[in-house]
Amino acid sequence: MTQPDTFGRHEDATLARWLADRATVDGRRIAIDDRGVLIDYATLHHRASALADRLAAGGYGAGGRIATLSGNSADHVVAFFACASLGIAFMPLSWRLTPTELAALIRRSNPDLVLLEEEYASVGHEALRQRGLDAPEATGLGPAGVETEVPPARTQRTRRSVVGEDPLLVIFTSGSEAEPKGVVLTHANCFWNNLALSRALPIAASDVVLAMLPQHHVAAWNVQPLLAWWVGATVVMERTFQPDRILQLVQERGVTTMMGVPTQYRLLFDAADAAAADLRSLTTVVVGGATIAATLAQDAAALGVPLTQGYGLTEAGPNVLFLRHEELMKHPGSVGRPYPTVETALMDPESGLPLDGVATGELWVRGPSLFAGYLDDEATTAWAFRDGWMRTGDLAHRDADGIHRIVDRLKNIYVSGGENVAPAEVEAALEAHPLVTRACVVGVPDRVWGERGFAFVVADKPLSPDELRAHARSILAGFKVPAHVEFVDELPETVIGKLDRLRLRREAADGVVGYSGGSRSSRGSESSGDLGTSAACASAVPGSVDSEEVDRG
């Protein structure tokens, strides 16, 4: 269960080795189905190797960082494996962010090169313009870009062998703080994560995996796709989430396994064509990002879709707990037992002492798939760990069968449609408005999105919710803009002078439990417009190109 001391320095832990081996053994098997364009393992390996040679010739190598702004595509995967073979940290940035948000990430992460897919080139170039004179070099993605011409690196690096402890992925995630943190996952971290996944929820070469999560999320790599490319399976890549399109792909491509968030499956099962769809090819359907609601489990069962619950964190690689389909209905609301190679413990939040047997406490995690640290942030990394254990910030209950259920969050975030939202970041954006003196944002339950943002705002002068939301949208990605805004005279505080978020969360939930669209009648408050149709909702869930059309918390 414990990672051998020497494994992180061993070349067998590197992911480029996987692709090279697969190209040798099963070169003509289809690795990627990218919107009908089929790419076999030999071609994928050839393109990745050629790009790696070009990057190395340009002075890029181990210890460097390359950022990308791209949707799900074969070109993006080629760049990933090219970086993996050189020991370059691959940093996929979210295309849902504004240029200002992207500029801040580029400033903090300091990449050697930024690769821009054509669809997001204008946003990327604006972010680089805002970055100023110190902006890194940028070029296009794919055969028309970096695979043909590589701009020379400003810092020349020497090519060397890659080892397991080299950084592989840097994924930016919103925690309880206002600024996203870069989670560094090494080759060895990802190896152990996928090894555990292969033992718990195996994928065979005959499987067809549907990849519909956007590739700036860790699960878009480490929950199924990388394991699929390890064993020689086919990955069907989808850039957007449109329920009818997903149903069509499952049937046409014979998809056997997929991973998504509850919002996606809710929209999928509510689609007009769902009842008539033949979904019998599906054998494992993984749900992450939030707990499966009882109604979602029932609807899945009625359609013959075998849901499996997963729980994880980007910092854990992400896999921590899972609950197979066979046990899901017996343990509603639970997230399962630890993956192989993962250890968990429940700790008393106040004393920090371990709790045995049936207990409720903060969930701590230990194992070789845990991240190497936060990018350029030793202090926050040190805080996250205690004697080799990582604190999740989630309060969990463990029953007599060893099955866990998440009961609360100790950290101040909410999850909307599978995306973490840090209230501190949203509050800072709202308080940047010249008429706003104070704001508090909480997450409230929502049938489709899981949670949506509710903002309580104190303003000096009259201000409309639409004005404030437009201001927030100029700073934040659309999914972070609160769906509800309520103006109040003052915000409640605890006896020690802190915002009473628990009270505000209860007040907000009392007014909007089950809300999914329409307006809530309340003096001084307003909710975002009607989101009643799945077509409208689909443009705001993970994997969708147009995230600005529909706002959500």
C-alpha positions as CSV (number, residue, x, y, z in Angstrom):
1,M,0.0,0.0,0.0
2,T,2.9,2.3,0.6
3,Q,4.9,3.6,-2.4
4,P,8.4,2.1,-2.5
5,D,11.2,4.7,-1.8
6,T,12.8,4.2,-5.2
7,F,9.7,4.0,-7.4
8,G,9.4,7.7,-8.0
9,R,12.9,7.7,-9.5
10,H,12.2,4.8,-11.8
11,E,11.5,5.3,-15.6
12,D,8.8,2.6,-15.5
13,A,6.6,5.1,-13.7
14,T,6.5,7.5,-16.6
15,L,3.4,7.8,-18.7
16,A,5.2,8.3,-22.1
17,R,6.3,4.7,-21.6
18,W,2.7,3.6,-21.7
19,L,2.1,5.1,-25.1
20,A,5.4,3.8,-26.6
21,D,4.6,0.3,-25.3
22,R,1.0,0.4,-26.7
23,A,2.2,1.7,-30.1
24,T,4.6,-1.3,-30.3
25,V,2.1,-3.9,-29.3
26,D,-1.2,-2.6,-30.7
27,G,-0.2,0.1,-33.0
28,R,-3.2,-0.2,-35.3
29,R,-5.8,-0.2,-32.6
30,I,-7.8,3.0,-32.4
31,A,-6.6,5.3,-29.5
32,I,-8.8,8.3,-30.2
33,D,-12.1,9.0,-32.0
34,D,-12.0,12.8,-32.3
35,R,-15.4,13.8,-33.8
36,G,-15.2,10.9,-36.3
37,V,-11.5,11.3,-37.0
38,L,-9.8,8.0,-36.0
39,I,-6.2,8.0,-34.7
40,D,-4.5,4.8,-34.0
41,Y,-1.8,4.2,-31.3
42,A,1.1,4.2,-33.8
43,T,0.0,7.6,-35.2
44,L,-0.6,9.1,-31.8
45,H,2.9,7.9,-30.6
46,H,4.5,9.2,-33.8
47,R,3.0,12.6,-33.6
48,A,3.8,12.9,-29.8
49,S,7.4,11.8,-30.4
50,A,7.9,14.2,-33.3
51,L,6.5,17.1,-31.3
52,A,8.8,16.1,-28.3
53,D,11.8,16.3,-30.7
54,R,10.8,19.7,-31.9
55,L,10.3,21.0,-28.4
56,A,13.6,19.6,-27.3
57,A,15.3,21.2,-30.2
58,G,13.8,24.5,-29.2
59,G,15.2,24.3,-25.7
60,Y,12.2,23.0,-23.8
61,G,12.8,20.1,-21.4
62,A,12.5,18.7,-17.9
63,G,11.8,21.3,-15.2
64,G,9.8,23.4,-17.7
65,R,6.1,24.2,-17.9
66,I,3.8,24.4,-20.9
67,A,0.3,25.8,-20.5
68,T,-2.5,25.1,-22.9
69,L,-5.9,26.7,-23.7
70,S,-7.9,24.0,-25.5
71,G,-11.0,22.0,-25.7
72,N,-11.0,18.2,-25.8
73,S,-9.1,17.1,-28.9
74,A,-6.5,14.7,-30.2
75,D,-4.1,17.7,-30.8
76,H,-4.3,18.4,-27.0
77,V,-3.5,14.7,-26.2
78,V,-0.5,14.8,-28.6
79,A,0.8,17.8,-26.7
80,F,0.3,16.1,-23.4
81,F,2.3,13.0,-24.3
82,A,5.0,15.1,-25.9
83,C,5.4,17.0,-22.7
84,A,5.3,13.7,-20.7
85,S,8.2,12.3,-22.7
86,L,10.3,15.3,-21.9
87,G,9.5,15.8,-18.2
88,I,7.7,19.1,-18.9
89,A,4.8,19.9,-16.6
90,F,1.6,20.1,-18.7
91,M,-0.8,22.9,-17.5
92,P,-4.2,22.8,-19.1
93,L,-6.0,26.1,-18.4
94,S,-9.8,26.5,-18.3
95,W,-11.3,28.0,-21.4
96,R,-14.2,29.1,-19.2
97,L,-12.1,31.8,-17.5
98,T,-12.0,35.4,-18.5
99,P,-8.8,36.9,-20.0
100,T,-8.2,38.6,-16.6
101,E,-8.4,35.3,-14.8
102,L,-6.2,33.6,-17.3
103,A,-3.6,36.4,-17.1
104,A,-3.5,35.9,-13.3
105,L,-2.9,32.2,-13.7
106,I,-0.2,32.7,-16.3
107,R,1.5,35.3,-14.0
108,R,1.4,32.8,-11.1
109,S,2.5,29.7,-13.0
110,N,5.1,31.3,-15.3
111,P,5.0,28.8,-18.2
112,D,7.8,28.6,-20.8
113,L,5.2,28.4,-23.6
114,V,1.4,28.7,-24.1
115,L,-0.3,26.6,-26.7
116,L,-3.6,28.1,-28.0
117,E,-6.3,26.2,-29.8
118,E,-7.7,28.3,-32.6
119,E,-11.1,28.6,-31.0
120,Y,-9.7,30.2,-27.9
121,A,-6.8,32.1,-29.5
122,S,-8.4,35.5,-29.1
123,V,-9.0,35.0,-25.4
124,G,-5.6,33.6,-24.9
125,H,-3.8,36.5,-26.7
126,E,-5.8,39.0,-24.7
127,A,-4.7,37.3,-21.5
128,L,-1.1,37.4,-22.6
129,R,-1.5,41.1,-23.5
130,Q,-2.7,41.7,-20.0
131,R,0.3,39.8,-18.7
132,G,2.5,42.4,-20.2
133,L,6.2,42.4,-21.2
134,D,6.9,39.2,-19.2
135,A,4.3,37.2,-21.1
136,P,5.6,33.8,-22.3
137,E,5.8,32.8,-25.9
138,A,2.6,31.5,-27.5
139,T,1.8,29.5,-30.6
140,G,-1.0,27.4,-32.0
141,L,-1.9,23.8,-31.1
142,G,-1.7,20.9,-33.5
143,P,-0.2,20.3,-37.0
144,A,-0.9,23.9,-38.1
145,G,0.9,25.2,-35.0
146,V,3.5,23.8,-32.6
147,E,3.7,20.5,-34.5
148,T,5.2,22.4,-37.4
149,E,7.1,25.3,-35.8
150,V,8.2,25.8,-32.2
151,P,9.3,29.2,-31.0
152,P,12.7,29.0,-29.2
153,A,12.6,28.8,-25.4
154,R,13.7,31.8,-23.4
155,T,15.3,29.5,-20.9
156,Q,17.2,26.7,-22.6
157,R,16.9,23.3,-21.0
158,T,18.8,20.1,-21.6
159,R,17.0,16.9,-22.6
160,R,17.4,14.1,-20.1
161,S,15.6,10.9,-19.1
162,V,12.3,11.3,-17.3
163,V,11.6,9.7,-13.9
164,G,8.5,9.1,-11.9
165,E,9.0,12.0,-9.6
166,D,9.0,14.5,-12.5
167,P,5.9,16.7,-12.6
168,L,3.4,15.5,-15.2
169,L,0.2,17.6,-14.7
170,V,-0.5,20.9,-13.0
171,I,-4.3,21.4,-12.5
172,F,-5.6,24.6,-11.1
173,T,-8.4,24.2,-8.5
174,S,-10.5,26.5,-6.4
175,G,-10.2,25.7,-2.8
176,S,-11.3,27.8,0.2
177,E,-9.1,30.7,-0.8
178,A,-9.9,33.4,-3.4
179,E,-7.0,32.5,-5.7
180,P,-6.8,29.1,-7.5
181,K,-4.0,26.8,-6.5
182,G,-1.9,24.8,-9.0
183,V,-1.9,21.1,-8.0
184,V,1.3,19.3,-9.1
185,L,0.8,15.6,-10.0
186,T,3.9,13.6,-10.9
187,H,4.2,10.7,-13.3
188,A,4.4,8.4,-10.2
189,N,1.2,10.0,-8.7
190,C,-0.7,9.3,-11.9
191,F,0.7,5.8,-12.3
192,W,-0.5,4.8,-8.8
193,N,-3.9,6.5,-9.4
194,N,-4.5,4.6,-12.6
195,L,-3.2,1.3,-11.1
196,A,-5.8,1.7,-8.3
197,L,-8.5,2.5,-10.8
198,S,-7.6,-0.6,-12.9
199,R,-8.1,-2.8,-9.8
200,A,-11.4,-1.2,-8.7
201,L,-13.1,-0.2,-12.0
202,P,-11.0,-2.0,-14.7
203,I,-11.0,-1.0,-18.3
204,A,-10.1,-3.6,-21.1
205,A,-8.7,-3.1,-24.6
206,S,-12.2,-3.9,-25.9
207,D,-13.8,-1.0,-24.0
208,V,-15.0,2.3,-25.6
209,V,-14.6,5.2,-23.2
210,L,-16.6,8.5,-23.7
211,A,-14.5,11.5,-22.5
212,M,-16.9,14.4,-22.0
213,L,-15.3,16.2,-19.1
214,P,-13.2,19.2,-20.1
215,Q,-9.4,18.5,-20.0
216,H,-8.6,21.3,-17.6
217,H,-10.1,18.9,-14.9
218,V,-7.9,16.2,-13.4
219,A,-10.7,13.6,-14.0
220,A,-10.6,14.2,-17.7
221,W,-7.1,12.5,-17.6
222,N,-6.9,10.4,-14.5
223,V,-10.4,8.9,-14.4
224,Q,-10.6,6.5,-17.4
225,P,-8.8,8.2,-20.4
226,L,-5.2,7.6,-19.3
227,L,-6.1,4.1,-18.1
228,A,-7.7,3.5,-21.5
229,W,-4.5,4.5,-23.3
230,W,-2.5,2.3,-20.9
231,V,-4.5,-0.8,-21.8
232,G,-5.2,0.0,-25.5
233,A,-8.9,1.0,-25.4
234,T,-10.6,3.6,-27.5
235,V,-11.4,7.0,-26.2
236,V,-14.3,8.9,-27.9
237,M,-13.6,12.6,-27.3
238,E,-16.5,15.1,-27.1
239,R,-15.9,18.8,-26.8
240,T,-19.4,19.9,-25.7
241,F,-22.1,18.5,-23.5
242,Q,-25.4,18.3,-25.3
243,P,-27.6,15.5,-23.9
244,D,-29.1,14.3,-27.3
245,R,-25.6,14.2,-28.8
246,I,-24.3,12.2,-25.9
247,L,-27.1,9.7,-26.2
248,Q,-26.4,9.4,-29.9
249,L,-22.7,8.8,-29.3
250,V,-23.3,6.1,-26.7
251,Q,-25.5,4.2,-29.2
252,E,-23.4,4.8,-32.4
253,R,-20.0,4.2,-30.9
254,G,-21.0,1.4,-28.6
255,V,-19.7,3.3,-25.5
256,T,-19.1,0.9,-22.6
257,T,-17.9,3.3,-19.9
258,M,-17.9,7.0,-19.1
259,M,-17.5,9.5,-16.3
260,G,-19.4,12.7,-15.6
261,V,-20.9,14.9,-12.8
262,P,-24.5,14.6,-11.5
263,T,-25.6,17.7,-13.4
264,Q,-24.7,16.0,-16.7
265,Y,-26.5,12.8,-15.9
266,R,-29.6,14.8,-14.6
267,L,-29.8,16.6,-18.0
268,L,-29.1,13.3,-19.9
269,F,-31.9,11.4,-18.2
270,D,-34.3,14.3,-18.6
271,A,-33.6,14.5,-22.3
272,A,-36.6,13.9,-24.6
273,D,-34.8,11.0,-26.3
274,A,-33.6,9.3,-23.2
275,A,-36.5,6.9,-22.7
276,A,-36.2,5.5,-26.2
277,A,-32.4,5.3,-26.2
278,D,-30.6,1.9,-26.3
279,L,-28.0,2.2,-23.5
280,R,-27.3,-1.5,-23.0
281,S,-23.7,-1.1,-24.1
282,L,-22.9,0.8,-20.9
283,T,-21.3,-1.3,-18.2
284,T,-19.7,1.2,-15.9
285,V,-20.9,4.8,-15.5
286,V,-18.9,6.8,-13.0
287,V,-20.3,9.8,-11.2
288,G,-18.0,12.3,-9.4
289,G,-18.0,15.9,-8.2
290,A,-21.0,15.4,-5.9
291,T,-23.1,12.6,-4.3
292,I,-25.7,10.8,-6.4
293,A,-29.2,12.0,-5.4
294,A,-31.8,9.2,-4.7
295,T,-33.9,10.5,-7.6
296,L,-30.9,10.4,-10.0
297,A,-30.1,6.8,-9.0
298,Q,-33.8,5.8,-9.5
299,D,-33.9,7.4,-12.9
300,A,-30.7,5.7,-13.9
301,A,-32.0,2.3,-12.8
302,A,-35.2,2.8,-14.8
303,L,-33.0,3.4,-18.0
304,G,-30.7,0.5,-17.2
305,V,-27.7,2.7,-16.6
306,P,-25.3,1.3,-14.0
307,L,-24.1,4.2,-11.9
308,T,-20.9,4.0,-9.8
309,Q,-20.3,6.7,-7.2
310,G,-16.8,8.2,-7.0
311,Y,-15.3,10.6,-4.5
312,G,-12.0,12.4,-4.9
313,L,-10.0,15.6,-4.9
314,T,-7.6,17.0,-7.4
315,E,-4.9,16.8,-4.8
316,A,-5.5,13.0,-4.4
317,G,-5.0,12.3,-8.0
318,P,-8.2,12.4,-7.7
319,N,-9.5,8.9,-6.7
320,V,-10.1,8.3,-3.0
321,L,-13.4,6.4,-2.5
322,F,-15.8,4.5,-4.7
323,L,-19.1,2.7,-4.4
324,R,-20.0,0.1,-7.1
325,H,-23.4,0.0,-8.7
326,E,-24.3,-3.2,-6.9
327,E,-24.2,-1.3,-3.5
328,L,-25.5,2.0,-4.6
329,M,-29.1,1.4,-3.8
330,K,-28.3,-0.2,-0.5
331,H,-26.3,2.8,0.7
332,P,-28.0,5.9,-0.7
333,G,-26.0,9.1,-0.3
334,S,-22.8,7.2,0.4
335,V,-19.5,7.6,-1.5
336,G,-18.0,4.2,-0.7
337,R,-14.7,2.6,0.4
338,P,-11.1,3.5,-0.4
339,Y,-9.5,2.6,-3.7
340,P,-6.7,0.1,-3.6
341,T,-3.4,1.8,-2.6
342,V,-5.4,4.6,-0.8
343,E,-5.6,4.8,2.9
344,T,-8.2,6.9,4.7
345,A,-8.8,7.9,8.3
346,L,-11.3,10.0,10.2
347,M,-9.9,12.6,12.6
348,D,-11.5,14.6,15.3
349,P,-11.6,18.2,13.8
350,E,-10.8,19.7,17.2
351,S,-8.2,17.4,18.7
352,G,-6.8,16.0,15.5
353,L,-6.9,12.5,17.0
354,P,-8.0,9.4,15.0
355,L,-11.5,8.1,15.4
356,D,-12.1,4.3,15.2
357,G,-15.1,2.3,14.1
358,V,-18.4,4.0,13.4
359,A,-17.5,7.7,13.5
360,T,-17.9,11.1,12.0
361,G,-14.8,13.3,11.5
362,E,-12.6,15.0,9.0
363,L,-11.5,12.7,6.2
364,W,-7.8,12.4,5.8
365,V,-6.1,10.5,3.0
366,R,-2.7,8.9,2.5
367,G,-1.1,7.0,-0.4
368,P,1.3,7.2,-3.4
369,S,-1.2,9.0,-5.6
370,L,-1.3,12.1,-3.4
371,F,0.0,15.2,-5.2
372,A,3.6,16.5,-4.9
373,G,2.5,19.9,-3.7
374,Y,1.0,23.2,-4.7
375,L,2.8,25.0,-7.5
376,D,5.4,27.4,-6.0
377,D,3.6,27.4,-2.6
378,E,5.5,25.6,0.1
379,A,3.6,27.1,2.9
380,T,0.1,26.0,1.7
381,T,1.6,22.5,0.8
382,A,2.9,22.2,4.3
383,W,-0.4,23.1,5.8
384,A,-2.2,20.4,3.7
385,F,-0.2,17.6,5.1
386,R,0.2,16.1,8.6
387,D,2.7,13.3,9.0
388,G,2.1,12.1,5.5
389,W,-1.7,12.4,5.7
390,M,-3.6,15.0,3.6
391,R,-6.5,16.9,5.0
392,T,-9.5,16.9,2.7
393,G,-11.5,19.5,4.5
394,D,-14.6,17.3,4.2
395,L,-16.5,15.9,7.2
396,A,-17.4,12.2,6.6
397,H,-19.3,9.5,8.4
398,R,-18.1,5.9,8.3
399,D,-20.6,3.1,9.0
400,A,-20.1,-0.4,10.4
401,D,-19.4,-1.7,6.9
402,G,-16.6,0.8,6.3
403,I,-18.6,2.8,3.8
404,H,-18.3,6.6,3.9
405,R,-20.8,9.4,3.5
406,I,-19.9,13.0,3.1
407,V,-21.9,15.0,5.6
408,D,-20.4,18.5,5.4
409,R,-17.5,20.7,4.3
410,L,-15.0,22.2,6.7
411,K,-13.6,24.3,3.9
412,N,-15.6,27.2,2.4
413,I,-16.5,26.1,-1.1
414,Y,-19.5,24.9,-3.0
415,V,-19.8,22.7,-6.1
416,S,-22.0,23.8,-9.0
417,G,-22.4,21.5,-12.0
418,G,-19.1,19.8,-11.0
419,E,-17.1,23.0,-10.7
420,N,-15.6,24.1,-7.4
421,V,-16.5,27.7,-6.6
422,A,-14.6,29.7,-3.9
423,P,-17.0,32.2,-2.3
424,A,-14.0,34.4,-1.3
425,E,-13.2,34.9,-4.9
426,V,-16.8,35.8,-5.9
427,E,-17.1,38.1,-2.8
428,A,-14.0,39.9,-3.8
429,A,-15.4,40.5,-7.3
430,L,-18.7,41.8,-6.0
431,E,-17.0,44.0,-3.5
432,A,-14.9,45.5,-6.3
433,H,-18.1,47.3,-7.4
434,P,-17.9,50.9,-6.2
435,L,-21.3,50.8,-4.6
436,V,-20.8,47.5,-2.7
437,T,-19.5,47.6,0.8
438,R,-19.7,44.0,1.8
439,A,-20.8,40.7,0.3
440,C,-21.3,37.1,1.4
441,V,-21.8,34.2,-1.1
442,V,-23.1,30.8,-0.1
443,G,-24.1,27.7,-2.1
444,V,-27.8,26.6,-2.1
445,P,-29.3,23.3,-3.2
446,D,-30.4,22.9,-6.8
447,R,-32.0,19.9,-8.5
448,V,-29.9,20.3,-11.7
449,W,-26.7,22.0,-10.7
450,G,-26.3,20.4,-7.2
451,E,-25.6,23.9,-5.8
452,R,-25.9,27.4,-7.1
453,G,-24.5,30.7,-5.7
454,F,-26.6,33.0,-3.6
455,A,-25.1,36.4,-2.8
456,F,-26.1,38.6,0.1
457,V,-24.9,42.2,-0.6
458,V,-24.7,45.4,1.4
459,A,-24.6,48.4,-0.9
460,D,-24.2,52.2,-0.2
461,K,-26.8,53.2,-2.8
462,P,-29.5,51.5,-4.8
463,L,-28.1,48.9,-7.3
464,S,-30.0,46.4,-9.4
465,P,-29.1,42.7,-9.3
466,D,-28.6,42.7,-13.1
467,E,-26.0,45.5,-12.8
468,L,-24.1,43.7,-10.1
469,R,-24.2,40.4,-12.0
470,A,-22.9,42.1,-15.2
471,H,-20.1,43.6,-13.1
472,A,-19.2,40.2,-11.7
473,R,-19.3,38.7,-15.2
474,S,-16.7,41.2,-16.4
475,I,-14.3,39.8,-13.8
476,L,-15.3,36.1,-13.3
477,A,-16.1,33.1,-15.5
478,G,-19.8,32.7,-16.0
479,F,-20.2,29.7,-13.8
480,K,-18.9,31.7,-10.8
481,V,-21.5,34.5,-11.1
482,P,-24.2,34.1,-8.4
483,A,-27.5,32.9,-9.7
484,H,-29.3,34.8,-6.9
485,V,-28.6,38.3,-5.5
486,E,-30.3,39.7,-2.4
487,F,-29.6,43.2,-1.0
488,V,-29.6,43.5,2.8
489,D,-28.9,46.3,5.3
490,E,-26.2,44.3,7.1
491,L,-24.7,40.8,7.3
492,P,-25.0,38.8,10.4
493,E,-21.8,38.0,12.4
494,T,-20.9,35.4,15.0
495,V,-20.0,36.3,18.6
496,I,-16.3,36.5,17.6
497,G,-17.1,38.9,14.7
498,K,-16.9,36.5,11.8
499,L,-19.6,36.3,9.0
500,D,-22.3,33.9,10.1
501,R,-22.3,31.9,6.9
502,L,-24.2,29.0,8.4
503,R,-27.2,31.3,9.2
504,L,-27.1,32.9,5.7
505,R,-26.8,29.5,4.1
506,R,-30.0,28.4,6.0
507,E,-31.8,31.6,5.1
508,A,-30.9,31.2,1.4
509,A,-31.8,27.6,1.3
510,D,-35.2,28.2,2.8
511,G,-36.1,30.4,-0.1
512,V,-34.7,28.4,-3.0
513,V,-34.6,24.7,-2.1
514,G,-35.2,22.8,-5.3
515,Y,-35.0,26.0,-7.3
516,S,-33.9,25.6,-10.9
517,G,-35.0,28.6,-12.9
518,G,-37.5,31.4,-12.7
519,S,-37.6,34.3,-10.3
520,R,-38.0,34.2,-6.6
521,S,-40.3,36.9,-5.2
522,S,-38.5,38.6,-2.4
523,R,-38.0,42.3,-1.7
524,G,-34.5,43.4,-2.8
525,S,-33.6,40.1,-4.4
526,E,-33.5,38.6,-7.9
527,S,-32.6,35.3,-9.5
528,S,-31.2,34.6,-12.9
529,G,-33.6,33.9,-15.7
530,D,-35.4,30.7,-16.7
531,L,-33.1,27.7,-17.1
532,G,-36.0,25.3,-17.5
533,T,-34.9,23.5,-20.6
534,S,-32.0,21.1,-20.9
535,A,-30.8,22.7,-24.1
536,A,-30.3,26.0,-22.2
537,C,-28.7,24.3,-19.2
538,A,-26.4,22.2,-21.3
539,S,-24.4,25.2,-22.4
540,A,-23.2,25.8,-18.8
541,V,-22.1,22.3,-17.6
542,P,-18.6,21.0,-17.8
543,G,-17.6,20.1,-21.3
544,S,-19.7,22.8,-23.0
545,V,-18.1,25.4,-25.2
546,D,-20.5,28.2,-24.5
547,S,-20.3,28.8,-20.8
548,E,-21.3,32.5,-20.9
549,E,-24.8,31.9,-22.3
550,V,-26.1,30.7,-19.0
551,D,-24.9,31.9,-15.6
552,R,-24.9,29.6,-12.6
553,G,-23.3,29.6,-9.2
